[in-house]
C-alpha cells in the first residue's frame, strides 16, 4: 500500500530581532528560513523535550 504524504502550513510569529537573526543565519548557510526552522524543530524533538 502506498503512503500518502500530506503537507500542512504552519505560521510562526517571531519578534523582529529573531526574524533578522534567522534571515542572516539562513543566508550564511545558503538555506531557506523554512529549512532552518525544520532543522530546529527536528533537533528539539530528537532531544526528547516535551511540550
C-alpha positions in Angstrom: 0.0 0.0 0.0 1.4 3.4 -1.0 2.0 6.0 1.7 0.4 9.4 1.2 2.3 12.4 2.4 0.3 15.4 3.5 1.8 18.9 3.9 0.4 21.4 6.3 1.2 25.1 6.6 2.4 26.5 9.9 2.8 30.2 10.5 5.0 31.3 13.3 5.1 34.9 14.6 8.5 35.9 16.0 10.0 39.2 17.2 11.8 41.3 14.5 15.1 40.6 16.2 14.7 36.9 15.9 13.4 37.2 12.3 16.5 39.2 11.3 18.8 36.6 13.0 17.0 33.8 11.2 17.3 35.5 7.9 21.0 36.2 8.4 21.7 32.6 9.5 19.8 31.2 6.6 21.7 33.4 4.2 25.1 32.5 5.7 24.3 28.8 5.4 22.6 29.1 2.0 19.4 27.7 3.3 15.8 28.9 3.4 14.3 30.1 6.7 11.8 27.2 6.4 14.7 24.8 6.2 16.3 26.3 9.3 13.0 26.0 11.2 12.6 22.4 10.2 16.1 21.6 11.4 15.5 23.4 14.7 12.2 21.6 15.3 13.7 18.2 14.4 16.6 18.8 16.9 14.2 19.9 19.6 12.0 16.8 19.2 15.1 14.5 19.0 16.3 15.8 22.3 13.3 14.3 23.9 11.8 17.5 25.1 8.1 17.7 25.7 5.7 20.5 25.0 
